Amino acid sequence: MKIGSIEKPTFEKFRESFLQLMEQFTEKEPNPYDDWLEIADSEIRESIIRQFIQSNEQQYGFEIVLQGKLANREGSVEGVVGELYHVFSTMFLVEVINSKIRSGEKRVDI
């Protein structure tokens, strides 16, 4: 899969995907402003994050690599999604750059 031909999702689309997955796990209508730690137990929250990362890996061809565990992160669901999106966006940019390097594209600055 060539990352350069794939459009990066907006934060809103990324959040919507996360909330849809969260709803599948919790069987409750998600609210991005709810307290993340009150959504479900830590195993379910970990499963939501793991499944979301796997889904994105399949769709975009790279894995979101987290520095720490988000399952027990304090704050809102929106905060968790924001952190995931930040890491995803950074890695997406790196993949775009790597794709250009691999394809031999050169940019000439005048």
C-alpha positions as CSV (number, residue, x, y, z in Angstrom):
1,M,0.0,0.0,0.0
2,K,1.4,3.4,-1.0
3,I,0.8,5.9,1.8
4,G,1.3,8.8,-0.5
5,S,-1.9,8.0,-2.3
6,I,-4.0,7.8,0.9
7,E,-5.6,10.8,2.4
8,K,-5.1,11.4,6.2
9,P,-8.4,11.4,8.0
10,T,-9.5,14.6,9.7
11,F,-9.7,14.6,13.5
12,E,-13.5,14.4,13.3
13,K,-13.4,11.3,11.1
14,F,-10.8,9.7,13.3
15,R,-12.8,10.5,16.4
16,E,-16.0,9.2,14.8
17,S,-14.3,5.9,14.0
18,F,-13.1,5.5,17.6
19,L,-16.5,6.3,19.0
20,Q,-18.2,3.8,16.7
21,L,-15.8,1.1,17.9
22,M,-16.2,2.1,21.5
23,E,-20.0,1.8,21.1
24,Q,-19.5,-1.8,19.8
25,F,-17.6,-2.7,22.9
26,T,-19.7,-0.9,25.5
27,E,-23.2,-1.1,23.8
28,K,-23.8,2.4,24.9
29,E,-24.0,5.6,22.9
30,P,-20.5,7.2,23.2
31,N,-20.0,10.7,24.4
32,P,-16.5,12.1,23.7
33,Y,-16.7,14.2,26.9
34,D,-17.3,11.3,29.2
35,D,-14.6,10.3,31.7
36,W,-12.5,7.7,29.9
37,L,-11.9,5.7,33.1
38,E,-15.7,5.3,33.6
39,I,-16.4,4.0,30.1
40,A,-15.7,0.3,31.1
41,D,-13.1,-1.7,32.9
42,S,-9.4,-1.4,32.0
43,E,-9.5,-4.7,29.9
44,I,-12.3,-3.4,27.7
45,R,-10.6,0.0,27.3
46,E,-7.4,-1.8,26.4
47,S,-9.3,-3.9,23.9
48,I,-10.9,-0.8,22.3
49,I,-7.5,0.8,21.9
50,R,-5.9,-2.4,20.6
51,Q,-8.7,-3.0,18.0
52,F,-8.6,0.7,16.9
53,I,-4.9,0.5,16.3
54,Q,-5.2,-2.8,14.4
55,S,-8.0,-1.3,12.3
56,N,-5.9,1.7,11.4
57,E,-2.9,-0.5,10.6
58,Q,-5.0,-2.4,8.1
59,Q,-6.4,0.8,6.6
60,Y,-3.2,2.8,6.4
61,G,-0.4,0.3,6.4
62,F,1.4,1.3,9.6
63,E,0.8,0.7,13.3
64,I,0.2,3.5,15.9
65,V,3.0,3.0,18.4
66,L,2.2,4.4,21.8
67,Q,4.8,5.4,24.4
68,G,2.5,4.5,27.3
69,K,-0.7,2.8,28.1
70,L,-3.9,4.8,27.3
71,A,-6.2,2.3,28.9
72,N,-5.7,4.0,32.3
73,R,-5.2,7.5,31.2
74,E,-7.1,10.1,33.2
75,G,-9.4,12.5,31.3
76,S,-12.0,12.4,28.7
77,V,-12.6,10.0,25.8
78,E,-11.8,13.1,23.6
79,G,-8.4,13.3,25.3
80,V,-7.6,9.7,24.5
81,V,-8.7,10.2,20.9
82,G,-6.6,13.4,20.7
83,E,-3.5,11.6,21.9
84,L,-4.1,8.7,19.5
85,Y,-4.6,11.2,16.6
86,H,-1.4,13.1,17.5
87,V,0.6,9.9,17.4
88,F,-1.2,8.8,14.2
89,S,-0.6,12.2,12.5
90,T,3.1,12.1,13.3
91,M,3.5,8.6,12.1
92,F,1.5,9.3,9.0
93,L,3.8,12.2,8.1
94,V,6.9,10.0,8.7
95,E,5.3,7.3,6.4
96,V,4.7,10.0,3.7
97,I,8.3,11.1,3.9
98,N,9.6,7.5,3.8
99,S,7.3,6.7,0.8
100,K,8.8,9.7,-1.1
101,I,12.3,8.6,-0.2
102,R,11.6,5.0,-1.3
103,S,10.1,6.1,-4.6
104,G,13.0,8.4,-5.4
105,E,11.0,11.6,-5.5
106,K,13.1,14.7,-5.3
107,R,12.1,18.2,-4.5
108,V,14.2,21.0,-6.0
109,D,14.2,24.2,-4.1
110,I,15.0,27.3,-6.2
